[in-house]
Amino acid sequence: MTGKPPFEVIVAAHGRTVLRVCRAVLGPADADDAWSETFLSALKAYPALPAGANVEAWLVTIAHRKAIDVTRATARRAIPVAETPEDATPPAAGADPDAAAELTGALARLPARQKHAVAYHYLAGLPYAEVAAIIGGTPEAARRAAADGIAALRRSYPGAPGSRVPT
């Protein structure tokens, strides 16, 4: 016995967080594929993970790398479409789909560093030290990027807490 929970428990405990991060970084069209790739890679590496490791930070790191892979692959191919595909995953119960689309758009318009810092800290709940380890830089720089991202979201997204809605 390794002292670690079965991998199925890891997926159940952290799957939603990883999906939220993938959606925030990539958008809904590519998030499901990145989520799947994250857990396939994690399954292969799980036996070598130390028993006391921060599993959530480890998974978000893998998701970050998979998001980079998806972004690079998307940049290499050009597929024109008449309309964008529908969201494959239904929104949470009671969620306003228009508000979710607006927030996704607002996140997509952030600079990459801010978008990643917001996703990893606010959606995945990682401390700034771990965010910095994933995106590079210092914890202070990660905190600044997340704060700048949240400030930009409050200015541009009318549904954000503390946002200034024109009257």
C-alpha positions in Angstrom: 0.0 0.0 0.0 1.4 3.4 -1.0 -0.6 5.5 1.4 -2.2 7.4 -1.4 -5.9 7.2 -2.3 -7.0 5.4 -5.4 -6.8 7.5 -8.6 -10.6 7.5 -8.9 -10.8 9.4 -5.6 -8.3 12.0 -7.0 -10.4 12.5 -10.1 -13.6 12.8 -8.1 -12.1 15.3 -5.6 -10.3 17.5 -8.1 -12.0 17.0 -11.5 -14.3 20.0 -11.2 -11.4 22.3 -10.3 -9.3 21.1 -13.2 -12.2 21.6 -15.6 -12.8 25.2 -14.3 -9.1 26.0 -14.8 -9.1 24.4 -18.3 -12.3 26.4 -19.2 -10.8 29.7 -17.9 -7.5 29.2 -19.7 -8.8 27.7 -23.0 -12.5 28.5 -23.2 -15.3 25.9 -23.4 -14.4 24.5 -26.8 -11.1 23.0 -25.9 -11.5 22.5 -22.1 -12.9 19.0 -22.1 -10.0 17.7 -24.2 -7.5 19.4 -22.0 -9.2 18.0 -18.9 -9.0 14.4 -20.4 -5.4 14.8 -21.4 -4.6 16.2 -17.9 -6.0 13.1 -16.1 -4.5 10.7 -18.6 -1.1 12.1 -18.0 -1.7 12.3 -14.2 -2.8 8.6 -14.2 0.5 7.6 -15.8 2.6 9.7 -13.3 0.5 9.1 -10.2 2.4 6.0 -8.9 5.6 8.1 -8.7 3.9 11.0 -6.9 5.1 11.3 -3.3 2.4 10.5 -0.7 2.5 14.0 0.9 2.4 16.0 -2.4 -0.2 18.7 -3.0 -2.3 16.8 -5.5 -4.4 19.8 -6.6 -1.3 21.9 -7.4 0.2 19.0 -9.2 -3.0 18.5 -11.3 -3.2 22.3 -12.1 0.4 22.2 -13.2 -0.4 19.3 -15.6 -3.5 21.1 -16.8 -1.4 24.3 -17.4 1.0 22.3 -19.6 -1.9 20.6 -21.5 -3.4 24.0 -22.1 -0.2 25.2 -23.6 -0.1 22.1 -25.8 -3.7 22.8 -26.9 -3.0 26.5 -27.6 0.1 25.5 -29.7 -1.9 22.9 -31.6 -4.7 25.3 -32.3 -2.3 27.9 -33.5 -0.9 25.5 -36.0 -4.2 24.6 -37.6 -6.7 26.8 -39.3 -10.2 25.4 -39.5 -12.8 27.9 -40.7 -16.3 27.4 -39.4 -19.6 29.2 -40.1 -20.7 29.1 -36.5 -19.0 28.3 -33.2 -20.0 24.9 -31.7 -22.4 24.7 -28.8 -20.9 24.3 -25.3 -20.6 20.5 -24.8 -21.0 20.8 -21.1 -24.2 22.2 -19.7 -23.9 25.1 -17.3 -24.4 24.6 -13.6 -27.9 24.5 -12.3 -29.3 28.0 -12.0 -26.4 29.5 -13.9 -27.2 32.2 -16.5 -25.6 31.0 -19.8 -25.4 34.5 -21.1 -23.5 35.6 -18.0 -21.2 32.6 -18.3 -20.4 33.5 -21.9 -19.7 37.1 -21.0 -17.4 36.0 -18.2 -15.6 33.6 -20.5 -15.2 36.4 -23.1 -13.9 38.8 -20.4 -11.4 36.2 -19.2 -10.3 35.5 -22.8 -9.5 39.2 -23.3 -7.1 39.3 -20.4 -3.4 39.0 -21.1 -2.2 35.4 -20.7 -0.3 35.9 -17.4 -3.3 37.6 -15.8 -5.8 35.0 -17.1 -3.6 32.2 -15.8 -3.1 33.8 -12.4 -6.8 34.4 -12.0 -7.7 30.9 -13.1 -5.2 29.2 -10.9 -5.7 31.3 -7.8 -9.4 32.1 -7.9 -10.8 29.1 -9.7 -8.4 26.4 -8.5 -7.7 27.9 -5.1 -4.0 27.6 -5.3 -1.8 29.9 -3.2 0.3 32.5 -5.0 3.5 30.5 -4.4 2.1 27.6 -6.3 0.7 29.9 -9.0 4.1 31.4 -9.4 5.7 27.9 -9.7 3.3 27.1 -12.5 3.4 30.3 -14.6 6.9 31.4 -13.6 8.0 34.4 -11.5 7.7 35.2 -7.8 4.6 34.9 -5.6 4.4 38.7 -5.5 4.3 38.9 -9.3 1.6 36.2 -9.4 -0.4 38.1 -6.8 0.0 41.3 -8.9 -1.0 39.6 -12.1 -4.1 38.1 -10.4 -5.0 41.5 -8.8 -4.6 43.2 -12.2 -6.7 40.5 -13.9 -9.5 40.9 -11.3 -9.4 44.7 -11.6 -9.7 44.4 -15.4 -12.6 41.9 -15.1 -14.4 44.3 -12.7 -14.0 47.1 -15.2 -15.1 45.1 -18.3 -17.5 42.5 -17.0 -20.8 43.9 -15.7 -21.6 40.9 -13.6 -18.4 40.9 -11.6 -18.6 41.7 -7.9 -17.5 45.3 -7.3 -17.8 46.1 -11.0 -18.8 49.6 -12.1 -21.9 49.3 -14.3 -22.5 52.6 -16.2 -25.7 54.3 -15.3 
